[in-house]
Amino acid sequence: MQLSEFRILKVLAEELNMRKASERLYVSQPALSQRLQTIENNWGTIIFVRSQKGLNLTPSGEKILAFVTEVLQKEELVKEELQSLSEHVHGTLKLAVASIIGQYWLPHVLKEYVNLYPHVNISLITGWSSEIIKHLYEDKIHLGIVRGNPEWRGSKEHILSDHLYLVDTTISSLDELSDTTKPFIQFKSHSTYYQEIQDWWHTHFKTTPQKTIVVDQIETCKQMALNGIGYAILPSISLQPEDDFYKIPLTDKKGNAIKRDTWLIHHGTGSELKQVNVFMDLIRKLTNE
């Protein structure tokens, strides 16, 4: 079987829909259906069962797809190793980063990286730190950038620390929180970040906030605070000097600023690839500036 047929099976398994798969592969549905029939004849088994709702993998198809996935991953690895032998930086840089980092910190880093190494392709995933660690364990990415204190036994490099601030358009001191009727606006985040906020609150106040609003994204949370809807606790990485609200730093019982750390994590082997190595060097350079 040719690698092109492997890629057809991979797309079909990802979409489980002939129309969507044909659009991704830039072929007509009848042509794709005929190609799939030929592939199944070559294997001597049915790989997908057709239904009105789409496609479903058969037990035989699951085994074939596992083999196909392994072969395509090995092909990509060999291509990367060959490209690393070139004197120019090529290949694909596979990153997974915490959503906050992807939104506020990474863009200017990638801008400089792309300007320096225009022949590198970038694959980027954003999500929670636990998801990023899972991607690394499964060798789906070269590098991860996570927040907090990750349980990672591989290589780990500190990138930055940012402080937490309570922000609001009218509240200028923590004492005012006891009397305010404004809601506490929170954004969905990793459980460790949520716990840190809860711990800080309970060390300063005897009661919980009178009202809360929970939103999906940190930027939504910030914009609601900027528009005076309520107060929020945000990391400094998300704040700009022109943001028109009060910014009250959070401190622990001893008066120390509460902060969140950001880490670069990897297996240590990824730096053998030039596109990975130069990205790590760029982060170190920007971190030290």
Secondary structure, DSSP 8 states (H G I E B T S, - for coil): --HHHHHHHHHHHHH--HHHHHHHHTS-HHHHHHHHHHHHHHHTS--EEEETTEEEE-HHHHHHHHHHHHHHHHHHHHHHHHHHTSSS--SEEEEEEEHHHHHHTHHHHHHHHHHH-TT-EEEEEEE-HHHHHHHHHTT--SEEEEES-----SEEEEEEEEEEEEEESS--SGGGGGT--S-EEEE---HHHHHHHHHHHHHH-SS--S-EEEES-HHHHHHHHHTTS-EEEEEGGG--TT--SEEEE-B-TTS-B-EEEEEEEE-SSGGGSHHHHHHHHHHHHHHH-
